[in-house]
Amino acid sequence: MIDLHTHSVLSDGELLPSELVRRFEAAGYRALAITDHVDPSNLEVIIPQIVTFCDEMEGSGEIRVLPGVELTHVPPALIPRLVNRSRALGAKLVVVHGETIVEPVRAGTNRAAIEASVDILAHPGLITEEEVILAKDHSVLLELTSRKGHSLTNGHVARLAQKTGAALVLNSDAHAPGDIWPVDLFREVALGAGVSEADVTTIFENARNLIERCLG
């Protein structure tokens, strides 16, 4: 199992990166991305810390840990520049905090993230079919999530992705120990969104393929 959207105390999570990693490892996960929240105020501080941690952790356990970042509540016009800066600082995985229906994310964030070819558009809310097609064209993975609130639109996202052939990924958006779900229960989040058993397998393959792509 793989989770490519998690948070530590470096942003608003409850766990040190090392405990976050160990808890996911103990739960049976084999790959993880730490994607703490950033904007122009802290991007240069947070990403190097995550990169250093991941470098230190290399080869120390059974779980693979990728340095990532989640651009959060930034104006859409800034997203392309911040994506490039994040990658230049060593973020292997760039996530953008999408237009979830439970937070006041600026309109246009989904489209700006997709056009910037981010790796994952997190909890994209009531994303339009046009944007989903654009995500497919830009090889952007659309997220299904187990995170409370954000998960309310999983069915909508899954339906449009299945209709258009866009790729999905399943993540926890974990902030606390209770957000780290058992592997079997985590799979059921996708099934509950209307995804078939075969497509759940494809979702996990999408995550594995993204890891290989990000690590080059």
C-alpha positions as CSV (number, residue, x, y, z in Angstrom):
1,M,0.0,0.0,0.0
2,I,1.2,3.5,-0.8
3,D,0.1,6.9,0.6
4,L,1.3,10.0,-1.3
5,H,-0.3,12.8,0.8
6,T,0.6,13.1,4.5
7,H,1.6,15.9,7.0
8,S,4.0,16.1,9.9
9,V,4.7,18.7,12.6
10,L,6.6,20.6,9.9
11,S,3.2,22.0,9.0
12,D,-0.1,21.1,10.7
13,G,0.4,17.5,11.5
14,E,0.7,16.0,14.9
15,L,3.7,13.6,14.4
16,L,7.4,14.0,13.8
17,P,8.3,12.8,10.4
18,S,10.1,9.7,11.9
19,E,7.0,8.7,13.9
20,L,4.7,9.4,10.9
21,V,6.9,7.1,8.8
22,R,7.0,4.4,11.5
23,R,3.3,4.3,12.0
24,F,2.6,3.9,8.3
25,E,5.3,1.2,8.1
26,A,3.7,-0.7,11.1
27,A,0.3,-0.4,9.4
28,G,1.7,-2.3,6.3
29,Y,2.4,0.6,3.9
30,R,5.5,0.3,1.8
31,A,5.8,3.8,0.3
32,L,5.0,7.2,1.7
33,A,5.3,10.8,0.7
34,I,5.6,13.6,3.2
35,T,3.8,16.6,1.7
36,D,3.6,19.3,4.3
37,H,1.7,22.5,3.6
38,V,3.6,25.4,2.0
39,D,3.1,28.8,0.5
40,P,5.5,31.6,-0.4
41,S,6.2,32.3,3.3
42,N,7.7,28.9,4.2
43,L,8.5,27.0,1.0
44,E,12.3,27.5,1.3
45,V,12.3,26.4,4.9
46,I,10.0,23.3,4.8
47,I,11.1,21.5,1.6
48,P,14.9,21.3,2.6
49,Q,13.9,19.9,6.0
50,I,11.8,17.2,4.4
51,V,14.5,16.4,1.8
52,T,17.1,16.1,4.6
53,F,14.9,13.8,6.6
54,C,14.2,11.6,3.6
55,D,17.9,11.4,2.8
56,E,18.7,10.4,6.3
57,M,16.0,7.7,6.3
58,E,17.2,6.1,3.1
59,G,17.7,2.4,3.6
60,S,16.8,2.5,7.3
61,G,13.5,0.6,7.1
62,E,11.1,-1.3,4.9
63,I,9.2,1.7,3.7
64,R,10.2,4.1,1.0
65,V,9.8,7.8,1.8
66,L,9.6,10.5,-0.7
67,P,10.1,14.3,-0.1
68,G,7.0,16.2,-1.3
69,V,5.0,19.3,-0.7
70,E,1.4,20.5,-0.8
71,L,0.9,24.0,-2.1
72,T,-2.0,25.2,-0.1
73,H,-4.4,28.1,-0.5
74,V,-2.0,30.0,-2.8
75,P,-3.5,32.3,-5.5
76,P,-3.8,30.4,-8.8
77,A,-1.5,32.8,-10.6
78,L,1.4,31.8,-8.3
79,I,1.0,28.1,-8.7
80,P,3.3,27.6,-11.8
81,R,6.1,29.5,-10.2
82,L,5.8,27.8,-6.9
83,V,5.7,24.3,-8.5
84,N,9.0,25.1,-10.3
85,R,10.6,26.4,-7.1
86,S,9.4,23.4,-5.1
87,R,11.0,21.0,-7.6
88,A,14.2,23.0,-7.7
89,L,14.4,22.7,-3.9
90,G,14.2,18.9,-4.1
91,A,10.5,18.1,-3.8
92,K,10.1,14.9,-5.7
93,L,6.3,15.0,-5.5
94,V,4.2,18.2,-5.9
95,V,0.6,18.2,-4.7
96,V,-1.8,21.1,-4.9
97,H,-4.6,21.6,-2.3
98,G,-7.6,21.5,-4.6
99,E,-11.0,23.1,-4.5
100,T,-12.5,21.0,-1.7
101,I,-16.0,22.0,-0.8
102,V,-15.2,22.4,2.9
103,E,-12.6,25.1,2.6
104,P,-12.6,28.5,0.8
105,V,-10.0,27.6,-1.8
106,R,-9.9,30.1,-4.6
107,A,-11.8,29.3,-7.8
108,G,-9.3,28.5,-10.6
109,T,-7.0,26.6,-8.3
110,N,-7.8,23.2,-9.9
111,R,-7.2,24.4,-13.4
112,A,-4.0,26.3,-12.5
113,A,-2.6,23.2,-10.8
114,I,-3.4,21.0,-13.8
115,E,-2.0,23.4,-16.3
116,A,1.2,23.5,-14.2
117,S,1.4,19.7,-14.5
118,V,1.6,19.0,-10.8
119,D,1.8,15.4,-9.8
120,I,-1.4,15.2,-7.7
121,L,-4.4,17.4,-7.4
122,A,-5.7,16.7,-3.9
123,H,-9.4,16.6,-3.0
124,P,-10.5,18.6,-6.1
125,G,-14.1,19.0,-4.9
126,L,-16.7,19.5,-7.6
127,I,-14.1,19.5,-10.4
128,T,-15.6,20.0,-13.8
129,E,-15.5,17.4,-16.6
130,E,-13.4,19.8,-18.7
131,E,-10.8,20.0,-16.0
132,V,-10.8,16.2,-15.5
133,I,-10.1,15.8,-19.3
134,L,-7.3,18.4,-18.9
135,A,-5.9,16.4,-16.0
136,K,-5.7,13.4,-18.2
137,D,-3.9,15.3,-20.9
138,H,-1.4,16.7,-18.4
139,S,-0.9,13.3,-16.6
140,V,-2.1,14.8,-13.3
141,L,-3.5,12.2,-10.8
142,L,-6.8,13.2,-9.2
143,E,-7.1,12.3,-5.6
144,L,-9.7,10.2,-3.8
145,T,-9.2,10.7,0.0
146,S,-10.1,9.2,3.3
147,R,-9.9,12.7,4.9
148,K,-13.1,13.8,6.6
149,G,-14.9,16.6,4.8
150,H,-12.7,16.4,1.7
151,S,-14.0,12.9,1.0
152,L,-17.5,14.1,0.5
153,T,-16.9,14.5,-3.2
154,N,-15.0,11.3,-3.8
155,G,-18.0,9.8,-5.8
156,H,-18.1,12.9,-8.1
157,V,-14.4,12.7,-8.8
158,A,-14.4,9.0,-9.3
159,R,-17.4,9.2,-11.7
160,L,-15.8,11.8,-13.9
161,A,-12.5,10.0,-13.9
162,Q,-14.1,6.8,-15.0
163,K,-16.1,8.6,-17.7
164,T,-13.0,10.3,-19.2
165,G,-10.2,7.9,-18.5
166,A,-8.4,10.3,-16.1
167,A,-6.1,8.6,-13.6
168,L,-6.9,8.4,-9.9
169,V,-4.9,8.0,-6.7
170,L,-6.0,7.2,-3.2
171,N,-4.5,9.1,-0.3
172,S,-5.2,9.7,3.4
173,D,-4.1,13.4,3.8
174,A,-3.0,12.1,7.2
175,H,-2.5,14.7,10.0
176,A,-2.7,12.5,13.1
177,P,-2.4,8.8,14.1
178,G,-6.1,8.2,13.7
179,D,-5.8,9.1,10.0
180,I,-3.6,6.2,9.3
181,W,-6.1,3.6,8.2
182,P,-5.6,-0.2,8.1
183,V,-4.8,-1.3,4.6
184,D,-8.0,-3.2,4.0
185,L,-10.2,-0.4,5.3
186,F,-8.2,2.1,3.2
187,R,-9.1,0.2,0.0
188,E,-12.7,0.4,0.9
189,V,-12.6,4.2,0.6
190,A,-12.2,3.7,-3.2
191,L,-14.9,1.0,-3.3
192,G,-17.2,3.3,-1.5
193,A,-16.7,6.0,-4.1
194,G,-18.0,3.6,-6.7
195,V,-14.7,2.3,-8.0
196,S,-14.6,-1.4,-9.0
197,E,-12.2,-3.9,-7.6
198,A,-10.2,-3.9,-10.8
199,D,-10.0,-0.2,-10.8
200,V,-8.8,-0.2,-7.2
201,T,-5.9,-2.2,-8.4
202,T,-5.3,0.3,-11.2
203,I,-5.3,3.1,-8.6
204,F,-2.5,1.5,-6.6
205,E,-0.6,0.9,-9.8
206,N,-1.0,4.6,-10.6
207,A,0.7,5.4,-7.3
208,R,3.6,3.0,-7.9
209,N,4.1,4.4,-11.4
210,L,4.1,8.0,-10.1
211,I,6.8,7.1,-7.6
212,E,9.0,5.7,-10.3
213,R,8.3,8.7,-12.5
214,C,9.2,11.1,-9.7
215,L,12.4,9.3,-8.8
216,G,13.3,9.3,-12.4
